[in-house]
Amino acid sequence: MLLLLVVGDILGAGIYILVGDVAGEVGPSAWMAFMLTFSIAALSAASYSALVTRFPGPAGSALYVEKAFSRQTLTFVVGMAVMLSSLSTAATTTRAFAGQYLEEFVSLPVVAVALGVVVALTLLKIPGIEASARVNVGMTLIEVGGLIVVIVIGLAALLDGAGEPSKVASFEGLGMNGLLTATSLAFFAFLGFEDAVHLSAEVKDGRRVFPRVLFGAVAIASALYLAVVLVAVSNTSLFALVASSRLLYGMAEDGALPRGFARVHARYRTPVVACITLAVGAALLATTGAVDELAGAAVTLLLAVRTPADHRGGQ
């Protein structure tokens, strides 16, 4: 179930939202941007798998910084950066659903729909991880099925002579600036596996399971992404909200945030204060930011957190 959750979170809406933007930057060479992004994601997965097996706990990156430097201020900054990145991710996907996908079928106010999605997902996650996990698994199967349909249609078109496969090996006009821009955009499509570490306290035998899950999820997502690119939303929001609520809970338990964020629901035993706080934050972001701006914010925040962490891990 954890593997399906992480695969679904990585796939999410990224491949649907940004693949066109990546192709717009580098054209047929979009596969190169995704390959470079896969390399970066694999290195980050290696760091996270090593850290989560040594220091399991819901605070994730904030916990690792605390263990490494023992500085509450730095712990707070890193934890807030990860949390804001999750909020940006949730806001990006809810905004995209409300403003790009749903309007193809019915015309509704974007802000109202985005707020409705945030409220619905928050109500879903409060009863506990099992309920939201089951919904996420169902969404993941739908997502993977949708991507397989796209791949099959693309292959059929190629076999019918409708495409030009030779363009994949054409690098005419490809510049370093365009490739770097495309890679940074593609990186948003790989966000998600780092959220899994915030659920380490809720997984049996996490030390053994997590490394296999993280690498497996990145590999599966990469294979699907490349297949879609070569031939050619909402569970990301749910998982981002669930994972970030565990982050706030873990930081409050460790003393990096007020203890109020560690308060759990009397019946469901979930961090209800953290859930509601993050729902408000995601709703505000979804109503004020555009999809590309929110995606850029999510990538920037996580790269800022990962760069020193990955460097230390290399030492």
FENBELMO-V607827 format. One record per run of one state. SS is the DSSP state (alpha for helix, beta for strand, coil for the rest). FROM is the first residue (numbers start at 1). LEN is the number of residues. Records with the same first field share a line. If there is no record, write none. Layout:
SS = FROM-LEN, FROM-LEN
This chain:
coil = 1-1, 12-2, 55-6, 70-2, 105-5, 127-2, 160-5, 170-6, 189-4, 203-3, 231-4, 254-5, 263-9, 289-2, 315-1
alpha = 2-10, 14-41, 61-9, 72-33, 110-17, 129-31, 165-5, 176-13, 193-10, 206-25, 235-19, 259-4, 272-17, 291-24
